[in-house]
Amino acid sequence: MRCDRHRVHERSLLMFSFHVVPGTAVHRILTTDREGVIAAVRSAYLSHRAGSTVNPDSYFLRFPEKPDSRIIALPAYLGDDVQVAGIKWISSFPANTRRGVPRASAVLVLNDYETGQPFACLEAAGISAARTAASAALAASALRPGGYAGTRIAVVGAGVIARTVCDYLHTVGCVPDSYVIHDLDETSGRALAGHVRSELGLPAVFTPELGEACAADTVLFATTALKPYVTEPFRPGQLVLNISLRDLAPEVVLAAENFVDDVDHCLKADTSPHLAERLSGGRDFIKGTLADVLAGRLAPDPGRPVVFSPFGLGVLDLAVGALVLGRARETGAAVEVPEFFGETTRW
């Protein structure tokens, strides 16, 4: 009996290991393996399309005296080759930028699918930015099949997400002739333009004029806007990466061909597509999902403006988090926390 209990105890010790991956390690892994991140996000999209995921609604913690701030919980399960559950807990406090610190901060907890035991906690602001950027880059590749030679990309909103998207666009080969950057904060706008010039080697200028940015061939919105302010429709052939989700008036959305990451997720919480649904009384303006395009089931109409609106799926965080954890374990960057669990046997 003692020997049996000893073997059970040894198995429990293995099962109850717990690792923490700090932000410095996460950043290093993400910046050196963008191709791996893109592949993981693409695979997660296709798994979600195939029904191999569980992705419930996100849960928003809001504050009456801070209407622009929120903390969001994104629970999810990703099957197929990953087989992991988990939750991202991410805050967005725009006022932080006035203090010179990041707007968003996050952690990602991963759970074992067989036992339900949490086995890792990762600093996840970088993971969240990377999965968002990989999603935008995949959309940029798939929804402008003619490529980017001879075109201009505009970026509206010059924060961490915008910078990361620019890096990922470069990784997937979406390389325009030039960039134009617009932000209400000129210092941030000029900083992003400098990043594009120095890190990506492309011409980039700052513009204080929103109209100039919206005239570009591809327009990326990565702002903290709570209500729409873009009211002019886009022209045929333009691609709009509606990452921040609330910049476009519903009439602008209805005048375009629309793709989302998940229809039910995207059409809620007063996003621009949600407002378009309310205005039109239906969802017929949504052509399909990015996964439909990636799977070869749909293609964009070159004769219309195209808008991609990703609400953000927790399964993408799991896919990137699992990749980062694996790399961190391989390189010794994952920090084990001995005796994290107080009890490892039932009796």
N, C-alpha and C positions, 0 to 999 in steps of 0.2 A: 504493500500500500504506500509506504514512504517513497519507494522508487517511482511509482506511478505519479504521485503528487509532485515529485521532483521534475519529472519529464513535462508535466503540465505547466509547472512554473517556468521552465526553460522556454517552452513554446510561447507562453504569455509574455515573457520579456522581449522576444522577437516581435510579437504582434503589437506590443505597446510602445515601440520606439516612436520618438517624436522629434522632428527636425524644424529648425527655424532658418529661413534664408533671408539675410539682411539685404537692405536696399542696394548697397554697394555691389554685392555679388549679383543681384538681379540685373542691375544696370549693365554690368560687364558682360553677362551672358546675352542679354537682349541686343546689345550693340554689336556683338561679334557673330550673331547668328540670326540675322534678319530673315534670311532665306528659310531657315527652319521655322521661324514664327509664322511666316506667310503660308508655308505648307501646312502647319498645324491648324491655322484658322480656316484655310480652304477645306481641309478634311472635316473640321467640325461643322462647317456650313452644310456639307454634303451629308454628314451623319444626321444633322437636324432635319434636313429635307427627307431623309429616308425613315424618319421616325425612331432613330436610335438614341434619342435624348429625352430628358425631362427638363423643361425650362419654364417654371411657373412665372407669374407676374413678379416684377420687381416691387419692393416695398419701400415707400418713401417716408422718412422721418423729417417733418418740416417744423419750423419754428415761427410762431405768430409774429414775433418782433424782428425776424430776419427772413422776410419772404423770398429773398434770392438765395438762401442757403438751404442745404438739405444733406441728409445722410441716407444712402440707399443700400438696401440689402438685395443681392442677386443670388438666390439659391439655384442650383442646377445639378443635373447628372448628365455625364457624357459617356456613352457606351462604346461599342465597337472595340478598337484596340486600346482605348484609354481606360475605360471602366473605373471612373472616379466620380465621386460626388463632392460637393463643396459649396462654399458661399463666399462672395466678395462683399465686403463692407466698406463702402467708399463715400467719402464726404466731398462736398463741393461748397466752398465758402469763398465766393468771388472777392470779398473784401480783403482777403489775404494778399491779393496782388498789390494793394496799396502799401502793404507792409514789406513788400519785396520778397515774399515767400510764396510757395506754390499754392494755387487755388485748391487742388485736389490732394487727398491723402487716402490710403487704402491698405487693407490687409486681405489676404486670401487664405481661407482655411480649406484644406483638402481632407476628405473622408474616404476611408476604405469601403468599397462597395460591398464586400462580403460581410464585414463585421460592423460597419457604421462607425468605427473608431476614427477620430481625427488623427492624422499622422504627420501633418506639416502645416506650418504657418509661414506665408511669404509676404514680404513687403510688396504691395501690389499697385501702387500708383503708376509705376513704370510698366507693369504688366497690362494695366487697363489702357494706358496710352498706346502701347504696342499693338494690342489686339484691335483697338479702334483704327490705328493707322494701317495695319495689315488689311482690315476690312475695306477701308477707303482705297487702298492701292489695288486690291483685287477688283473692286468696282471700276476704278479708273481704267484698268487693263481691259476688262470685259465689256464695258459700256461705251468705249471709244475704240472700236476695232480698227479704225483707220490710223491709229497711232497719234503721236504728239509732235512729229517734225513739222516745223512751220507754225506752231501754235503757241499760245500764251496761257499760263496758269495764273489765276488770281487767288490770293488767300485773304479772306476777311476774318480777322481775329488772329492775333499773333502770339498765342501762348504756347504752352508745352505740347498740346495736342497738334496744333498747326505745324510746329517744328517737326514733330515726329512723323506726321503724315508726309511732309516734304521729303524726309529721309527715306521713307518706305516707297514713295512714288519713284524715287531715283533707283531704289533697289530692284523694282520690277520693270524698269526700263521705260517708265512714263516720263520721258525727258523732253520738256518743251524748249522752244528757243529762248524764252525768258519768263520771269515771274514779275508780278506786281503785287505789292502787299498793302493792305488797308487795315488800320486799327484806329480806334478813337484815341488810344495812347500812342502818340507818335514815337516815343522812345522804344516801345515794344515793337512797333512796326518796322522801324529802322534796324532794330536788333535782328529780327527775323530775316530781313533783306540781306543783312550782313552775313548771316549764317548760310543762306542759299549761295551767296557769292563765294564765301571762303570754304565751305564744306562740300558743296555740290558743284562748284565751278561754273555756275550759270549766272547770266545777267539778272539782276533783281533790283527793283526800285520801290520806294515807298510812295504811296499816293494818299492824300487826305480826302480824295473824292471817291465816294462809294460807287458812283455811276461808272467811273473808269474801271474799277475792279469788276463790276457786274457785266461789263462788255467783253471780258476775256473769253477765250474759247472754252476753258474749264474754270469753274468757280468753286472754291472750297470755302464753306462756312464753318468756322470753328470758334464761335463766340459764346458768351454767357447770356445772350438775349433771352428775355422771358416772353416777349411778344413780337409779332411780325413787324417788320419795317421795310421790307423789300416788296414793292407793289407793282413794279413793271415786269411784264412777262419776259421770259428769255426767248431768244430767237432759235429757229431750227438749227440743229447741229451743236448747240451748246450742251455741255455736261455740267450738272450742278451736283456737287458732293455735299449734301445737306446734313453734315455731321452734327451740328448743334441743334438741329431739328425745329427751331422756333423762329427762324429769321424770315421765312417766306410767308407772304399773305396767302390765304387759301385759294384766291383767284389765280395766283401764280402757279400753285401746285396743279390746279385743275386744267391749266393751259399747257401742261407738259405731260410727257410719258413718264410714269412713276414706277420705280422699283424700290423695294424695302428689304429688310433682313427677315422680318416675320410680320405678317399682316396684322394679326391680333395684338402683338406687342407694340407695334408702331402707332396704331390708331387709338391712342389714349394719351392722357396726361397733357392735353392741349398742345400736342405737337402740330406742326403745320399740316401734315396729312390728316390728323384728327380733326382739325378745324375745317379742312376740305371735305371730309366725310359729313360733318354737320351741315355745311353749306349746301352740299349737293344731294344729301339724303341717301347716299349709297357709297359703295366701295369700287365701283366700276372703273374709276380712274387709276386704280392700281393694276398695272399690267402683270406683275409677278414679283418673285424674290430674286435676289442675287444668286442664290443657289440654283434657281431655275436656269439662269444664264450660264453659270459655271457648268451645269450638267448638260448644256447644249439643247435645252428644251425651249428656250426663248432667246430672242435677239432684239436689240434696240432698233427703233425706227430712225434712220438717219435724217428723215424729213421733219422730225420734231425735236424740241428741247427735251433732254432726259434728266430726271431728278432721281438721285439715290438717297434714301432716308433710312439710316440704320438706327434703330432704337438702342441697340447694344444687347447682345445675348450673353447670359452668364456662362453658357457652354463654351464660348470663345475664351473667357478667362480661365476656365478649367483646362482647356487645350494648351494655352500658353503657359499656365502655371505648372502643369505636369511636365512640359518640356523643360522649363527652367529648373524645376526640382531635380529632374534627371541629370541635367548638366551639372548642377551644383553638387550632387552626390558624387558624380564621376570625378570632379576636380577638388573635392574636399571642402567646398565652400558652404555646404549645408552644416549648420551647427546643431549637433544632437543635444537634446535636453534630457539628461538622465533623470529617471524617476518622475517624469512629468505627470504620470497617472498615479493616483494614490493607491488604488487597488487594481491588481492584475489577475486575480482569481475570484471566483464566486464565493468560495469558502476558504 
